[in-house]
Amino acid sequence: MKKEKLFFILSLLSIIFLIFLTQITPMTTGKVSSIKYSQTKITIGLENQQTLILFDTKPLNLKRGDTISFKGRKEIYQDKENIIINKLIKIN
């Protein structure tokens, strides 16, 4: 009975640890090559051909050539691999 409880607790701790690890993503930098606004999202194209998507409608103070730092996760959106942004910082 004690072994079962120990294994159960270790399993729960392992799951919590794995969830924590998946939430940690490093900040990445890039240079803006295009920015498009729509009613539900903002699409930012980078010079390295990556596409960033921000599901927000507030205007950003970004223009072509700005360097940004961002955090997000890769996902398939409209049959394309994009990065869904969680955090965006303008560097210059």
C-alpha positions in Angstrom: 0.0 0.0 0.0 2.8 2.4 0.8 4.6 1.7 -2.5 1.4 2.5 -4.4 1.1 5.9 -2.6 4.8 6.6 -3.3 4.4 5.8 -7.0 1.3 7.8 -7.2 2.9 10.9 -5.7 6.0 10.5 -7.8 3.8 10.3 -10.9 2.0 13.5 -10.0 5.2 15.3 -9.3 6.6 14.1 -12.6 3.6 15.3 -14.5 3.8 18.7 -12.8 7.5 19.0 -13.6 6.9 18.2 -17.3 4.1 20.8 -17.5 6.4 23.3 -16.0 9.2 22.5 -18.5 6.9 22.9 -21.4 5.9 26.4 -20.3 9.5 27.6 -20.3 10.4 28.9 -23.7 13.4 31.2 -24.4 12.9 34.7 -25.8 13.8 34.9 -29.5 14.7 38.0 -31.5 13.9 39.0 -35.1 13.6 41.9 -37.4 10.1 42.9 -38.6 9.7 42.7 -42.4 5.9 43.1 -42.5 2.9 43.7 -40.2 -0.8 43.1 -41.0 -3.7 43.9 -38.8 -7.1 42.2 -39.0 -10.2 42.2 -36.9 -9.0 39.3 -34.6 -5.2 39.1 -35.0 -2.0 40.8 -35.9 0.4 38.9 -38.2 4.1 39.9 -38.1 6.5 38.6 -40.8 10.1 38.4 -39.9 13.1 38.7 -42.2 14.0 35.1 -41.5 10.7 34.0 -43.1 9.0 33.2 -39.8 5.4 34.3 -39.3 4.3 35.4 -35.8 0.6 35.6 -34.9 -0.7 37.7 -32.0 -4.4 37.3 -31.2 -5.0 40.8 -30.2 -6.4 43.9 -31.9 -4.6 46.7 -30.1 -2.4 48.7 -32.5 1.3 48.0 -31.9 4.0 50.6 -32.2 5.9 48.5 -34.7 7.2 49.3 -38.2 9.3 47.5 -40.8 12.9 47.2 -39.7 12.2 47.2 -36.0 13.9 44.5 -33.9 11.7 42.6 -31.5 12.0 40.0 -28.9 9.2 37.5 -28.6 8.1 34.4 -26.7 5.6 31.9 -28.1 5.0 28.4 -29.3 5.0 26.8 -32.7 1.6 25.8 -34.0 -0.2 25.0 -37.2 -2.6 27.8 -38.0 -4.4 27.8 -41.4 -2.2 24.9 -42.6 1.0 26.8 -42.0 3.5 26.5 -39.2 3.5 29.8 -37.3 4.5 31.0 -33.9 1.7 32.1 -31.6 3.1 34.9 -29.5 2.6 35.1 -25.8 5.0 38.0 -25.1 6.3 40.7 -27.5 8.9 43.4 -26.7 10.2 46.0 -29.1 14.0 46.3 -28.7 14.8 49.5 -30.7 
